[in-house]
């Protein structure tokens, strides 16, 4: 008999006619099948439209529902004693918001501003609180529909590397897009402290 719950679209994991109910082998098979099912459900949850942008040669994606506005680079007022990746604040039509340099946040080399450099206003949510923040990117690419079957889990880099901020890896043609969980990239409490 087939053992375990088989995730839709995946081949059976094991054919075992001898496994006794409650045996270690049966429990292992069930755990593997459950993991596959959970992975499939996560991919389905992440499917949708993403705004893609570049930092250097790397392409990233943000859930379109998190994006509020995009505009060209503008003058930013620096705030003393803030983290190095926080460039300061801007006044956007009467609303003061913090601006984060995503290159600096990701420990990338700085780049010169160009006429393609822009600020994406994103809405971050932490503990039920919604805050709009600007992120500086090299340039915006396009809005893409990424289906569930084109999204893979982020690879594991070991316990010393935090990759929780990666929603997944989108496979678009021959390229890949790093899909970001912007709520985990930015610290809502830290951002709120800058503008309050």
Secondary structure as the mmCIF struct_conf table of DSSP 4:
data_model
#
loop_
_struct_conf.conf_type_id
_struct_conf.id
_struct_conf.beg_label_comp_id
_struct_conf.beg_label_asym_id
_struct_conf.beg_label_seq_id
_struct_conf.end_label_comp_id
_struct_conf.end_label_asym_id
_struct_conf.end_label_seq_id
STRN STRN1 UNK A 2 UNK A 2
BEND BEND1 UNK A 4 UNK A 4
HELX_LH_PP_P HELX_LH_PP_P1 UNK A 5 UNK A 7
TURN_TY1_P TURN_TY1_P1 UNK A 8 UNK A 9
BEND BEND2 UNK A 10 UNK A 10
BEND BEND3 UNK A 13 UNK A 13
STRN STRN2 UNK A 15 UNK A 15
BEND BEND4 UNK A 17 UNK A 18
HELX_LH_PP_P HELX_LH_PP_P2 UNK A 19 UNK A 20
TURN_TY1_P TURN_TY1_P2 UNK A 21 UNK A 22
HELX_RH_AL_P HELX_RH_AL_P1 UNK A 24 UNK A 46
STRN STRN3 UNK A 48 UNK A 55
TURN_TY1_P TURN_TY1_P3 UNK A 56 UNK A 57
STRN STRN4 UNK A 58 UNK A 63
HELX_RH_3T_P HELX_RH_3T_P1 UNK A 64 UNK A 66
STRN STRN5 UNK A 67 UNK A 72
STRN STRN6 UNK A 77 UNK A 77
TURN_TY1_P TURN_TY1_P4 UNK A 80 UNK A 81
TURN_TY1_P TURN_TY1_P5 UNK A 84 UNK A 85
STRN STRN7 UNK A 86 UNK A 92
TURN_TY1_P TURN_TY1_P6 UNK A 93 UNK A 94
STRN STRN8 UNK A 95 UNK A 101
HELX_RH_AL_P HELX_RH_AL_P2 UNK A 102 UNK A 105
TURN_TY1_P TURN_TY1_P7 UNK A 106 UNK A 107
HELX_LH_PP_P HELX_LH_PP_P3 UNK A 108 UNK A 110
TURN_TY1_P TURN_TY1_P8 UNK A 115 UNK A 116
STRN STRN9 UNK A 118 UNK A 126
TURN_TY1_P TURN_TY1_P9 UNK A 127 UNK A 128
STRN STRN10 UNK A 129 UNK A 137
BEND BEND5 UNK A 138 UNK A 138
STRN STRN11 UNK A 139 UNK A 146
HELX_RH_3T_P HELX_RH_3T_P2 UNK A 148 UNK A 150
STRN STRN12 UNK A 151 UNK A 152
HELX_LH_PP_P HELX_LH_PP_P4 UNK A 153 UNK A 156
TURN_TY1_P TURN_TY1_P10 UNK A 159 UNK A 160
BEND BEND6 UNK A 161 UNK A 161
TURN_TY1_P TURN_TY1_P11 UNK A 164 UNK A 165
STRN STRN13 UNK A 166 UNK A 172
TURN_TY1_P TURN_TY1_P12 UNK A 173 UNK A 174
STRN STRN14 UNK A 175 UNK A 180
HELX_RH_AL_P HELX_RH_AL_P3 UNK A 182 UNK A 185
BEND BEND7 UNK A 186 UNK A 186
HELX_RH_AL_P HELX_RH_AL_P4 UNK A 188 UNK A 195
#
